[in-house]
Amino acid sequence: MPPLRYDFVDSVLEQASDRIRTLKQVTAAEEYLADHFPGYPILPGVLMLESLTQAARRLLQMSSEAKLVLGSVKALKYGAMVKPGEALECQVSVVKGPDESGVYSCKGTGTVRGGSLDGETAVSGRFTMRPISTQASARGQE
């Protein structure tokens, strides 16, 4: 798997075997903010989800040898917006897993740190992390 173009985990604040807390600082210099939205830049919702996914991947890398990717997403809710100069603090925990297919069920919450919305929930939901299927990858390369 190629290296990630964007790393949405700037630091790990706390980690245990079943949970992790990470921080993603949002700066005006990040190129994806130029178009989202001109004149009022905010961290896109899909990148908030990616922050939760990358936090989960870091948490699970100790207990799984497989490379894990986002599987499914359930009950995802968005709230407060995260603007440049603020941070997204993600807390992710493993609810269950791995199952027989190597899938982990997780839940996560992203909270705004800094600014007028400090402490407000920006994103929350449940999601799964699954191993990359090498058979599907091989078929895609044919």
C-alpha atoms as a printed R data frame, in Angstrom:
    type eleno elety resid chain resno       x       y       z
1   ATOM     1    CA   MET     A     1   0.000   0.000   0.000
2   ATOM     2    CA   PRO     A     2   1.468   3.398  -0.922
3   ATOM     3    CA   PRO     A     3   2.145   5.877   1.886
4   ATOM     4    CA   LEU     A     4  -0.698   8.171   2.836
5   ATOM     5    CA   ARG     A     5  -0.670  11.551   1.166
6   ATOM     6    CA   TYR     A     6  -2.250  13.181   4.189
7   ATOM     7    CA   ASP     A     7  -1.638  12.176   7.780
8   ATOM     8    CA   PHE     A     8  -4.590  13.090   9.968
9   ATOM     9    CA   VAL     A     9  -2.941  12.057  13.217
10  ATOM    10    CA   ASP     A    10  -0.500  14.722  14.342
11  ATOM    11    CA   SER     A    11  -0.068  13.226  17.804
12  ATOM    12    CA   VAL     A    12  -1.292  10.390  19.986
13  ATOM    13    CA   LEU     A    13  -2.510  11.825  23.280
14  ATOM    14    CA   GLU     A    14  -3.382   8.546  24.971
15  ATOM    15    CA   GLN     A    15  -3.467   4.888  23.990
16  ATOM    16    CA   ALA     A    16  -4.580   1.654  25.658
17  ATOM    17    CA   SER     A    17  -5.232  -1.782  24.181
18  ATOM    18    CA   ASP     A    18  -8.850  -0.945  23.297
19  ATOM    19    CA   ARG     A    19  -8.897   2.843  22.803
20  ATOM    20    CA   ILE     A    20  -6.877   5.758  21.472
21  ATOM    21    CA   ARG     A    21  -7.057   9.562  21.627
22  ATOM    22    CA   THR     A    22  -5.376  11.519  18.831
23  ATOM    23    CA   LEU     A    23  -5.083  15.128  17.738
24  ATOM    24    CA   LYS     A    24  -5.194  16.642  14.243
25  ATOM    25    CA   GLN     A    25  -4.219  20.329  14.071
26  ATOM    26    CA   VAL     A    26  -5.983  22.175  11.242
27  ATOM    27    CA   THR     A    27  -3.894  24.930   9.676
28  ATOM    28    CA   ALA     A    28  -4.734  27.423   6.938
29  ATOM    29    CA   ALA     A    29  -1.762  26.095   4.926
30  ATOM    30    CA   GLU     A    30  -3.450  22.742   4.191
31  ATOM    31    CA   GLU     A    31  -4.179  22.679   0.459
32  ATOM    32    CA   TYR     A    32  -7.567  20.942   0.652
33  ATOM    33    CA   LEU     A    33  -8.970  23.923   2.608
34  ATOM    34    CA   ALA     A    34  -8.565  26.274  -0.376
35  ATOM    35    CA   ASP     A    35 -11.685  24.847  -2.032
36  ATOM    36    CA   HIS     A    36 -13.682  23.953   1.075
37  ATOM    37    CA   PHE     A    37 -14.993  26.656   1.220
38  ATOM    38    CA   PRO     A    38 -13.417  29.755  -0.369
39  ATOM    39    CA   GLY     A    39 -13.644  32.554   2.166
40  ATOM    40    CA   TYR     A    40 -14.792  30.192   4.951
41  ATOM    41    CA   PRO     A    41 -12.420  27.221   5.127
42  ATOM    42    CA   ILE     A    42 -13.489  24.229   7.237
43  ATOM    43    CA   LEU     A    43 -12.222  20.666   7.594
44  ATOM    44    CA   PRO     A    44 -14.341  18.551   5.209
45  ATOM    45    CA   GLY     A    45 -16.564  15.939   6.829
46  ATOM    46    CA   VAL     A    46 -14.983  13.101   4.867
47  ATOM    47    CA   LEU     A    47 -11.587  14.113   6.299
48  ATOM    48    CA   MET     A    48 -13.029  14.070   9.819
49  ATOM    49    CA   LEU     A    49 -14.026  10.458   9.110
50  ATOM    50    CA   GLU     A    50 -10.529   9.818   7.738
51  ATOM    51    CA   SER     A    51  -9.101  11.154  11.024
52  ATOM    52    CA   LEU     A    52 -11.165   8.576  12.938
53  ATOM    53    CA   THR     A    53 -10.089   5.854  10.489
54  ATOM    54    CA   GLN     A    54  -6.379   6.674  10.814
55  ATOM    55    CA   ALA     A    55  -6.683   6.741  14.614
56  ATOM    56    CA   ALA     A    56  -8.328   3.302  14.510
57  ATOM    57    CA   ARG     A    57  -5.599   1.986  12.190
58  ATOM    58    CA   ARG     A    58  -2.916   3.135  14.662
59  ATOM    59    CA   LEU     A    59  -4.783   1.512  17.533
60  ATOM    60    CA   LEU     A    60  -5.259  -1.797  15.741
61  ATOM    61    CA   GLN     A    61  -1.792  -2.097  14.182
62  ATOM    62    CA   MET     A    62  -0.568  -3.700  17.419
63  ATOM    63    CA   SER     A    63  -3.204  -6.448  17.392
64  ATOM    64    CA   SER     A    64  -3.471  -7.150  13.667
65  ATOM    65    CA   GLU     A    65  -0.776  -8.039  11.165
66  ATOM    66    CA   ALA     A    66  -3.178  -7.277   8.305
67  ATOM    67    CA   LYS     A    67  -3.287  -3.857   6.684
68  ATOM    68    CA   LEU     A    68  -6.649  -2.449   7.702
69  ATOM    69    CA   VAL     A    69  -8.951  -0.111   5.776
70  ATOM    70    CA   LEU     A    70 -12.355   1.403   6.439
71  ATOM    71    CA   GLY     A    71 -15.080  -1.183   5.936
72  ATOM    72    CA   SER     A    72 -18.524   0.200   6.683
73  ATOM    73    CA   VAL     A    73 -19.892   3.262   8.455
74  ATOM    74    CA   LYS     A    74 -23.080   3.420  10.528
75  ATOM    75    CA   ALA     A    75 -24.881   6.211  12.330
76  ATOM    76    CA   LEU     A    76 -22.363   8.862  11.341
77  ATOM    77    CA   LYS     A    77 -23.348  12.317  12.558
78  ATOM    78    CA   TYR     A    78 -21.707  15.672  11.953
79  ATOM    79    CA   GLY     A    79 -21.979  18.644  14.276
80  ATOM    80    CA   ALA     A    80 -19.578  21.532  14.843
81  ATOM    81    CA   MET     A    81 -17.228  22.721  12.095
82  ATOM    82    CA   VAL     A    82 -13.454  22.610  12.558
83  ATOM    83    CA   LYS     A    83 -11.691  25.719  11.227
84  ATOM    84    CA   PRO     A    84  -8.017  26.590  10.711
85  ATOM    85    CA   GLY     A    85  -6.365  27.340  14.043
86  ATOM    86    CA   GLU     A    86  -8.454  24.677  15.763
87  ATOM    87    CA   ALA     A    87  -7.863  20.966  16.220
88  ATOM    88    CA   LEU     A    88  -9.889  17.774  15.944
89  ATOM    89    CA   GLU     A    89  -9.418  15.484  18.932
90  ATOM    90    CA   CYS     A    90 -10.454  11.943  18.029
91  ATOM    91    CA   GLN     A    91 -11.333   9.237  20.486
92  ATOM    92    CA   VAL     A    92 -11.746   5.762  19.008
93  ATOM    93    CA   SER     A    93 -12.491   2.524  20.824
94  ATOM    94    CA   VAL     A    94 -12.829  -1.078  19.713
95  ATOM    95    CA   VAL     A    95 -16.324  -2.384  20.391
96  ATOM    96    CA   LYS     A    96 -15.633  -5.943  19.254
97  ATOM    97    CA   GLY     A    97 -13.400  -7.976  17.055
98  ATOM    98    CA   PRO     A    98 -11.739  -9.301  15.251
99  ATOM    99    CA   ASP     A    99 -14.416 -11.582  13.820
100 ATOM   100    CA   GLU     A   100 -13.605 -14.629  11.654
101 ATOM   101    CA   SER     A   101 -12.922 -12.318   8.691
102 ATOM   102    CA   GLY     A   102 -10.554 -10.084  10.676
103 ATOM   103    CA   VAL     A   103 -13.094  -7.238  10.913
104 ATOM   104    CA   TYR     A   104 -13.104  -4.935  13.945
105 ATOM   105    CA   SER     A   105 -16.123  -2.887  15.040
106 ATOM   106    CA   CYS     A   106 -15.213   0.561  16.355
107 ATOM   107    CA   LYS     A   107 -16.880   3.702  17.597
108 ATOM   108    CA   GLY     A   108 -15.407   7.152  17.427
109 ATOM   109    CA   THR     A   109 -15.961  10.769  18.296
110 ATOM   110    CA   GLY     A   110 -14.168  13.853  17.019
111 ATOM   111    CA   THR     A   111 -14.287  16.949  19.240
112 ATOM   112    CA   VAL     A   112 -13.298  20.527  18.389
113 ATOM   113    CA   ARG     A   113 -10.333  21.837  20.407
114 ATOM   114    CA   GLY     A   114  -9.769  25.589  20.430
115 ATOM   115    CA   GLY     A   115 -11.905  28.444  19.183
116 ATOM   116    CA   SER     A   116 -15.452  29.339  20.123
117 ATOM   117    CA   LEU     A   117 -16.722  25.754  19.679
118 ATOM   118    CA   ASP     A   118 -14.155  24.149  22.004
119 ATOM   119    CA   GLY     A   119 -15.545  20.880  23.368
120 ATOM   120    CA   GLU     A   120 -18.321  20.568  20.768
121 ATOM   121    CA   THR     A   121 -18.719  17.294  18.852
122 ATOM   122    CA   ALA     A   122 -17.718  17.588  15.194
123 ATOM   123    CA   VAL     A   123 -18.253  13.952  14.153
124 ATOM   124    CA   SER     A   124 -19.373  10.710  15.786
125 ATOM   125    CA   GLY     A   125 -20.402   7.258  14.683
126 ATOM   126    CA   ARG     A   126 -19.687   3.570  14.418
127 ATOM   127    CA   PHE     A   127 -17.534   1.980  11.736
128 ATOM   128    CA   THR     A   128 -15.645  -1.178  10.876
129 ATOM   129    CA   MET     A   129 -12.019  -1.701   9.966
130 ATOM   130    CA   ARG     A   130 -11.343  -4.650   7.662
131 ATOM   131    CA   PRO     A   131  -8.263  -6.270   6.169
132 ATOM   132    CA   ILE     A   132  -7.369  -5.372   2.600
133 ATOM   133    CA   SER     A   133  -8.445  -8.232   0.378
134 ATOM   134    CA   THR     A   134  -5.412  -9.285  -1.654
135 ATOM   135    CA   GLN     A   135  -7.629 -11.306  -4.014
136 ATOM   136    CA   ALA     A   136  -9.749  -8.250  -4.803
137 ATOM   137    CA   SER     A   137  -6.582  -6.166  -5.235
138 ATOM   138    CA   ALA     A   138  -5.135  -8.731  -7.620
139 ATOM   139    CA   ARG     A   139  -8.353  -8.821  -9.677
140 ATOM   140    CA   GLY     A   140  -8.310  -5.023  -9.942
141 ATOM   141    CA   GLN     A   141  -4.817  -5.139 -11.420
142 ATOM   142    CA   GLU     A   142  -5.713  -7.546 -14.247
